[in-house]
């Protein structure tokens, strides 16, 4: 495996894996659905994966990974990087049409996928797609543990002209942003490893730690905070291919997991299991996103002493601010932590651009080595996302204490965050234009106890459609989490002076019962 030393002197992915295999070789590196691999066995799997990729993948190539959490996903991620290529993780929940948009945007030459998962034939879907598409793409069906024949469909495109990629580019992580077209966030190995080092420090990880995460590897939360953090700490990662709160309780109890990330603890609370606290007694450190009251419930009802709030985004390689588990509880649940050394955060007046003092609310802006260098092939998006002096505009509202501790207050962007998935309402609205016209529908997120938000559509009452049928057809076009769970009627839309729909007003109308729900 190629060695990569980062400019700051941090060991690269290859060095970390070799170190863990040499010093903790017999210990479990990765456990998924009770299948386990030691560090030595995992290192061998990465080598097999790289050997399979070598004749097909050149440095700088973009290789999409369309798979559920598995040993193969984790090993491919490291093997692609070792080959000098760039991973493009994509959600298994996307339709082929949605995936095609990302593949074309990233200029992917290869798509690595699984034969089947949860009754869906991923390789067959991809093979049928490339057979009917003029754009060349090689589809690889990855065998279990990289052993045996690799399925192939389509054709390997000729090498593209060298892309203008930033140095040490690890992956391109797609996020919806505020537009209907997903944008590829370029994330460097340096940013991943520095963030992982910060996470390991804040969560007190050692090679003896028993880390548990339900985060999908195709999200930054899974590939950075789970895979990369445990690689850096040399500890065991226990993951899941399918989220199930009852199964999560069993896993924590059976394996005595003590540190958690990206666990949907709202679902655990919703179980109402009187034994949940006992079953989670080994879990000492975890974090979640939510109100002070919600986080205190996790502390009091589930008995997680090291619970804390955090702040971060894909553009910052994950967690940008965190707490230590022995920081005062009230601060850990009421605010979002401190930036890691080398990073900086400031609060700016959105109207004037002036930097604000302590305890003043404004836009959160960030700068530092873990911030992405920008979006792939999107100069306009980069110009909008970064200030002239190099700060990332988050689009979120927050404040800083006199001690430099961040408090996130609200989202300025209209992104809908449902059950850990982020997407733009414009993407759903665009899909609905098959049944209505622009200006006749507005999609927005409404509060949900379990998923934080769910998408809802507000449509003009003059429209005459079978909305149950519309939603059924929409589910054939896009991932289920994007499809509105409710449809409301309105006589007209509340507009700003620039003719933009006031989604906050629509939310108030929905909450007050002013709008009639028809689905």
N, C-alpha and C positions, 0 to 999 in steps of 0.2 A: 504494500500500500504506500502510495507516495507520501512523503513527509511534507508538511506545510507549516512553516513557522510564521506567525503573524508579525506585523511591524512592531507591536508592543512586546514581543517576546513570549506571548502566550503559546502553549503547545497547540498544535493543530489537531484535527479530528483523528488523523492517522496515528500520531504520537500517543494520544490519549487511549485509543483502542489497543495499541501495542503494549502500552504500560499496564493497562488493566488485565490483558491476557497474560502478561508475564508475572504480575504480582498478585492478582486475585483470580487466576485462571479457572479454578474449580468452583468459584462462587457463581451464583445465578446472576446473570446480567439482565435478562429480560424474561418476563413471564406474561403470557397472553392467553387467556382462557385456559389456564392450567397447563399449557405447554410451556416448557422452560428451556432456556439455553444458558450454558455457562459462558463466561467471558471468552474462554478459548474457543468454544463451539461457535459463538457469535462472530468472532474474528475470522474463523474459517469460512463461515457463510458469506461474510463480506468479500473475502477473497474469491469465492466461487462466483459471486455476482459480478465482480469486476472482470473476471476472466471471460464471462459470457458477454459483457458489454464491450470489451476491448476492440473486437473487429468491427463493431457497429457504430461506436460513439467516439467522436473526436473532441478535443478540448474546445470549450465554448458552445458545444451543442446543447440545446435545450431538450431535456428528457422529461416528459410528463409522467407522473405516478398517479394512477387512477385505481386505488386499492383501499380496502379497509385496513384497520390496525392489524398488523401481522408481523411475524419475524422477517418476512420478505420485504415489506415496506421499509422497515428500519434498516435492513442491510443494503437495500437499493439506494437509499438516501446517502449512506456513507460511500458506497461504491461509485456512484455517479460523481460525487465530489472528488474522490481519489483519482478518477479518470480525467479530471479537469473540466468536466461538463457541469451543467447547471440543472438542478431539479426544478420541476414545475408541479408542485403538489396540487391535486384537484379533488374536489369532494365527490365521494361515491354517490351522493344524492342528486347530482346534476344529471339532466337528460343529455342525450348525445348531441342535440342541437346546442345546448348551453356549453357543453364541453368543446364543441367545434369552434366556438367563438374564441375561447381561451387558447386552443391549440394554434389557431391561425395568428392570433395576436402575438403569442410568444415565439412563433416561428419554430415550433417543435418538429424535430425530425423523427422522434421515437416516442411512442406511447406504451408504457409498461402497465399491464393490468393483470387481474386475476381471472381465472376461468369463470367462477361464479361466486356469488355472495348473497345470502338471504333470498334465494330464489331468483336472482337476476343474473343473466348470462352476460357478463361484462365483455369478455373476449369476443363472443359472437356478435354483440352489438357493435363493437368497434370494427370488427372485420367487415360486417355488412356496410358500415358507414364508409370505410375506405374503398370498398369495391364500387360504390356508387359516387365517389368523389373524384374530381379531376386532380385535386391536390395530393401529391404523394405523401405517404406517411407509413412508417413501419410500426406495426402493432406487435408487441411481444406479450405472450401469455406466460407468466412467471410460474414455474413449477414449485411445489412445496419444498421449502428449504433449499431452493436453487438446484435441486438434484433431478436428473432426468431431462427429457427433451423440452425445450422452450418452444411454445407454439409461435408461429409467425403468420402474419397476414399483411397485405399491402406491399409497398415497395419503399426501400430506403431512399429518400431524396438525395440528390448530389449535395455535397457540402456547400453551405451558403457562404456568401462573402463574410469575412470576419465582422462580427457585430461589435459595436462600440460599447463594450461592457466594462463596468468598473472592476478593478482588480479584486481577486479573491471572492468572486461572486459565488455564493452558495446555492441560492434558490430564488425563484421569482414566485412570490406568493400573491395570488389574485384576491382582490377585495373590491367590493362594488363601489366604494366611495360615495359620491353624491350624484353620480350619473347612472344611466341605464347600462352603460358598457363597463364591465369589470376592468380594473387597472392592475397591472402587475407591479407589485412592490419589490424592488431589487434589494435583497438582504445578503449581506456579506458574512463570511465565516467569522470575521473579527467581531461583528456585532452580536452574532449568536453566542460565541464563546465568552465574550465579556459579560453579556447578560446572564448566561448560565453561571458564571463565576459569582456574580452578584446574588443570584437566586440561592445558590448553594451556601453562600455566606449568611444570607438573611434567614434561611430555613435550617441552618446548622447541620448541613448534610455531611456525612462521612461515609466511607465504604461499608459501614455496618448499617446504614440507614435502609429502611424498607419503604420505598417511595411508591405511592399509588396515584394513578391518574386515569381519568376517563376521557381525557382530551383526545380528539381524533388527530392522528399524525398529519393529516393533510391541512390542519390549522397550525398556525405559529405556536399556539399553546401546546400542541402535542409534539411537534418536531423540535421546538426550542426548550420549553419548560419541562417537558418530560424526557424526551430522548437525549437532547444535548446536555441538560443539567445532570442527568444520571451518569452519562458518559464521563463528564468532567469530574463528578464526585466519586465515581467508581462504585456506586451503590446499585442495588437491585431496583428495577422498574417493574411494577406490576400494572398491567394495562388490561383493557377490555375491548373486544371487537364490537360489542353491542352494549349500549348503556342500559342498565337495569338496577334500580336502587336496592332491591332486595338482594340481588347478587353482589352488589357492592358491599353491603353489610357482611355477607358471608366471606368475601375475599379479605376484607380488613381483619375480621375476627380470626380466620384460618391462618393468615400469613403474618399477623401481628404488625400490620402496616402502621408506621408512625408519622409519616409526612405525606400530605396530599396536595394535589393541584388539579384544577379544572374538574371538580366533582360537582355534580348538579345537586347540591345539598338541599335545595328546595324540595326536590323529589323525595329525599330521605325524610324530611320533616313531614311531607304529605302522607307518607306511609302510616304515620301514627303508631309505629311499632313501640310498645312500652319498653321493649328490651334493646332499642337502638342505642341508648347511651352505654349500656353494658357491652354491646357488641363492638362499639367504637372506642372502648377504653384505652386501646393502645395508640389511638390517633392523637398526637400531641400538637402538631403544627399543621395548619391549613389556611387557605384564604378563600374569599368569595367576594362578589361584588354586590353591594346593596346598601340599604339604609342601616343606620346604627341599631335600630330596633331589631331588624332581621338578623344582623350579625350577632347581637346579644342572645338571640334565641339559639343560634348555633353553639354559643358558649354555654348557655345555661341548660338547654334541653338535650343537646347532643354531647355536652361535656368536652368540647374541644378547647383546651386552655389557650393554645397559641393561635387562635383565629385572628385574622386581620384583613383589612381592606387593602387594595393595591390600585395602581393605575398604569395603563400602557395601551399600546395599539400595535397593529401589524407593522406600521411604519417605524416603530421603535424596537423591532425585534422582540416584542413582548413586553414584559414588565419593565417599566421605566422608574417607578417609585415603589418602594416596599418598606415594611417594618421588620424589626427583629421580634421574635416571640416574647421576649421579656420587656419590651416597651410597655408602658402603661396601657391597660386594656381599653380605657375610654378613648385614648388617642388612636389606638389600632382600629377601632370600629367606627370612629367618627370622621377620620381623615384618611388619606391615601398613602402616606409615607414620604420618604426622602429619596432623591435621585442617587444613583450610585456614583462613586467618585469618578470624575472625568466627564460626567454629564451635567447639564444645567437646565433649569426650568425657570421661566419667567411668566408674568401675567401682564397682558397688554390690553389697553382700551381698544375694543374692536373698531370703534369709529375713528379714533385719532392715531392709533399706533403707538401711543405713549406707554412707556413701562410704568406699571402701577406699583404702589408700595404695599406693605404687609396688610393682609386682611381686606384687600380691595378685590372685588369680583371682576374678572375679565377673561379674555381668551387665554387658554393654556398654550404656551409655545415652548418647544424643546430643542436642544442642540447637544451634540456629543457624538462619540464614536459608535454608539449603538443605533443611531438614527440612520435610516436608509438613505443612500445617496440619491434616490428618486424613483420614479416610475419608469418601467421599461418602455422606451420608444414613445414617450408622452411629454414632449417639451412644454406644451401649454399647461398640462396638469402640474408639472414641476414648477413652472413659474407661479402658479396659483398656490401651490402647497408650501413654498418656501419664501421667506422674506429676503430682501436684498442682502441682509447681513447673515443669512444662512440658518435662520431659525425655522423649524417646522411648525406650521400653523395646524393646530389640532382640530379647530372648529368646536372645541369643548370649552365650557365656562367653568372657572375654578378660582381659587385664591391661594396665596401662600402666607403662612404664619411668619412671624418675625424670626423663627428658627429655621425657616426654609422648608417647612413641611406642607405638602400639597393637599388641598381639599378640592375634590371634584364636586361640582354643584349641579350641572345640567349639560345636556347636549345641545349644541347649536345646530348641528347637522340634522338632517331628517332621516338618517339611517335607521332602519328597523333592526332591532337586536332581539331575535326570538330563539330561546333555547340554545344560546351559544352561536347561532348563525347570524351573520350580518349581511344585509342586502339593501339596495336602494328602492324606494317606492316607485321611482320612475321606471325601473325595469318591469315591474308588475303592471303599471299603468300602460306601458307600451304594448304589453301582451294583450291587454284588455281592449286595445283599439280595434281588434277584430270584431268586437260587438258594439263598440261605441266610439265616439270621436273625442279628440283632445278637448278638454274643458268640460266634459260630461262625467268624468270620474276622477276621484282622488283616493290614493291608497296611503294609509298611515298606520303607525303602530299604536295599539291601545293596551293598557296595562293588563297583565295576566299573572295570577298568583304563582303558577308553575313555571312558565316560560319567560317571565319578565315582561315580554310584549308579544302580541300576536298581530298579524296584518289584518286590517279591515279595509273594506272599500266603501266609499260614500259616492253614490251616483245620483244624478238628477232624477227626480220623480217622474219626469216626462218620458223617460226611457221605458220601453215595454219589452222586457226580456225575461226568459226563464233563467233566473240567476243560479238556481241549483244546477241546471244543465251547463250553464256557462262555466261554473267552477269545476264541474266534472271534466269538461273539455280542456280547461286550463291546466288541470293536473297532468294531462298528457303532454303538455308543452314545457312545463317547468317543474323544478323541484317542489315537493309538497310543502316545505316550510315557507315558501314564498306565496302560496295560494291563500287569498283572504279567507279567514275563518268566519267572517261576518260581513253582511252587506247592509248598508243603511241608505235610506232615501232622504234627499234634501230638496227643497224648492229652489235653492240657489246656493252658491258657494260664497263664503266670506272672503273678500279679497283685500290685499294691501293696495296702497296707492300706485304700486307698479304692477298691479294685476296678478299677483301671486296668491295662491290659495293659502289662507291662514289655517294651517293644520292644527295649531294650538286651540283655535276657536272651535274647530270641528271636534276635537277631543272633548272640550267642555260641553258641547252640545250632546255628544254621545253619553258622557258621564251623567248629565242631568236628565237624560231621557227625552230630550227635545226631538231627536231623530228617530224615525220608525225603523226598526230592524226587520228585514224581510227574509234573511237567511241566518 
